[in-house]
Structure formats: C-alpha cells, structure tokens
Amino acid sequence: MGKKPTKAKAGGEAANKTIALNKRARHEFHLQDRFEAGLALQGWEVKAIRAGRANIGESYALVRNGELFLFGAQITPLIQASTHVVADDRRTRKLLLHRREIDRLVGRIEREGFTLVPTAMYWSRNKIKLELALAKGKQAHDKRESAKERDWQREKQRALRNHNKDA
C-alpha cells in the first residue's frame, strides 16, 4: 500500500499559508530587499489570526532603541476571547530578527532614506511570520508609469491568448 499524502502535498496547508497581504505597498512604494521577521504575539492574537482577523494595510515598521516594532497592524479580537485580558487591536508589536539583520536595516534606513513596509503576513510551520520590504516612496508620475506598464502587460497577455486561440 502507498503512503498517504501529507497535508502540504494535498493542498491543505499550502493553500492556506497567507494570512494578510498589503497590496497597496506595491502601488505606493518602490520595494527593494525583503526580510522575514517573526512576531511577538499574545495568545488571543494568534487565535484571532487563525480566524482571519488580521489587517496590515495601514501598518509600518520603525526602529526604536535598536529593536524593530510593528505599528498600525490591526488584529481584531474574537468575541469569545478571555475577559481578563484587555485586548488592544492596534497595539505595538515587537518584530523578531537577528541582530545582524537589524543593524543592516538601521544602516540603510538612516543613510539611504528607506522605509520598512510590511508586505505579507503568513504561516511558516507553526509560526506567524511577517515579510518586510525596504522601500522608497513613489512620486505621482512613478505611480502613473507603473499603471501604464501593468495595463500594457495585461493587453499583451490578452493579445497572445487571442492569437493562440485562433491558431
């Protein structure tokens, strides 16, 4: 008899890996390097994230006293959450990175004028991870250029699809 497929192969876990995306980040910023950071969360926050109540659309990361913190991320508490815990849905959360990575980020932020923008929140094994990108803000003309490029790529794909149907 053959082995049973694991959850990842069957699409059970792999399809459910992403928790929240920051789609606006690609529109507002030029994204450079990406980093994976852990999150220091409380128990009620993990339960709320499992229920799909996380939003990182308005969030950003800052360096304070040599440590990284996530500001503006919203994790809405569940109604069934414990009553003895005061749940603050937009509290500041600590980001977990290696000292070497933090030092490299601090250098680039201070010298080169980059910003740290969260782009995705996802599961990695049993841990919740946050993808951070070093970013520079786009000007209005850059945003228009990006929109033109995206529209051109879409038109190109349509033309190729139509050409392949006819052939």
C-alpha positions in Angstrom: 0.0 0.0 0.0 1.1 3.5 -0.8 1.7 6.3 1.8 -1.0 8.8 2.4 -0.1 12.3 1.0 0.8 14.9 3.6 -1.3 18.0 4.1 1.2 20.2 2.2 1.1 18.0 -0.8 -2.7 17.6 -0.7 -3.1 21.4 -0.7 -4.4 21.6 2.8 -1.8 23.8 4.4 0.0 25.2 1.3 -3.2 26.8 0.0 -3.9 28.4 3.4 -0.4 29.9 4.1 -1.0 33.6 3.6 -2.8 35.4 6.4 -2.8 39.0 5.2 -1.4 41.0 2.2 -0.5 44.6 1.9 -1.5 45.1 -1.8 -1.2 48.9 -1.5 2.6 48.7 -0.7 3.4 47.8 -4.4 1.5 50.8 -5.6 2.8 53.3 -3.1 6.5 52.3 -2.9 9.5 51.0 -4.9 10.2 47.7 -3.0 13.8 46.7 -2.7 15.1 43.9 -0.4 12.7 41.7 1.5 13.2 40.3 5.0 11.3 37.7 7.1 10.6 38.6 10.7 8.9 36.8 13.5 6.2 38.5 15.6 5.9 38.6 19.3 2.2 38.0 19.8 -0.2 37.3 22.7 -2.4 34.2 22.8 -5.6 36.0 21.9 -3.9 37.5 18.8 -2.9 34.1 17.5 -6.4 32.8 17.9 -7.8 35.9 16.1 -5.3 35.5 13.3 -6.3 31.9 12.9 -9.9 33.2 12.5 -8.7 35.5 9.7 -9.0 38.8 11.6 -5.6 40.4 10.7 -5.1 43.5 8.6 -1.6 45.0 7.7 -2.8 47.6 5.1 -2.1 50.7 7.3 1.0 49.3 9.1 4.6 50.2 9.1 7.8 49.2 11.0 10.1 51.5 12.9 13.4 51.0 14.8 13.4 52.1 18.5 16.4 51.6 20.8 17.9 49.1 18.4 14.7 47.0 18.1 12.1 46.7 15.4 8.4 47.3 16.1 5.3 47.0 14.0 2.8 49.9 14.2 -0.7 50.1 12.9 -1.3 46.4 12.2 -4.9 45.6 13.2 -5.8 42.2 14.8 -9.4 42.3 15.8 -10.1 40.3 19.0 -12.6 37.5 18.9 -15.8 37.9 20.9 -15.0 34.6 22.8 -11.6 36.0 24.0 -10.9 35.8 27.6 -12.4 38.5 29.8 -9.3 39.0 32.0 -7.2 40.1 29.0 -7.5 43.7 27.8 -7.3 43.4 24.0 -5.8 46.3 22.1 -6.3 45.6 18.4 -3.7 48.1 17.2 -1.0 47.7 19.8 2.7 48.0 19.0 4.2 44.5 18.4 7.8 43.6 18.5 9.4 42.1 15.4 12.0 39.4 15.8 15.1 39.5 13.6 18.7 38.6 14.1 20.9 41.4 15.4 23.0 41.5 12.2 19.8 41.9 10.1 18.6 44.7 12.3 21.9 46.5 12.1 21.9 46.3 8.3 18.3 47.6 8.2 19.1 50.5 10.5 22.1 51.5 8.4 20.1 51.5 5.2 17.1 53.4 6.8 19.3 56.1 8.3 21.8 56.6 5.4 19.8 55.9 2.3 16.4 57.1 3.4 14.5 53.8 3.1 11.2 52.9 4.9 10.2 49.5 6.3 6.9 48.4 4.9 5.1 45.1 5.8 4.0 43.3 2.6 2.7 40.0 3.8 1.8 38.0 6.9 1.9 34.2 6.6 2.4 30.9 8.4 5.8 29.3 8.4 5.5 25.9 10.0 3.6 26.7 13.2 4.9 30.3 13.5 3.4 33.6 12.2 5.9 35.5 10.1 5.9 39.0 8.6 7.5 39.8 5.3 9.1 43.3 5.4 10.4 45.2 2.4 12.9 48.1 2.3 11.0 50.7 0.3 11.2 54.2 -1.1 8.1 56.2 -1.7 6.9 56.7 -5.3 6.1 60.0 -6.8 2.8 60.6 -8.7 4.5 60.2 -12.1 6.0 56.9 -10.9 2.6 55.6 -10.0 1.2 56.5 -13.4 4.1 54.8 -15.1 3.5 51.7 -13.1 -0.2 51.7 -14.0 0.7 52.1 -17.7 3.2 49.2 -17.5 0.6 47.0 -15.8 -2.0 47.8 -18.4 0.5 47.1 -21.2 1.4 43.7 -19.8 -2.3 42.9 -19.5 -3.0 43.9 -23.1 0.0 41.9 -24.3 -1.3 38.8 -22.5 -4.8 39.2 -24.0 -3.3 39.6 -27.5 -1.2 36.4 -27.0 -4.2 34.5 -25.7 -6.4 35.6 -28.6 -3.6 34.7 -31.1 -3.2 31.2 -29.6 -7.0 30.6 -29.7 -7.1 31.4 -33.4 -4.1 29.2 -34.3 
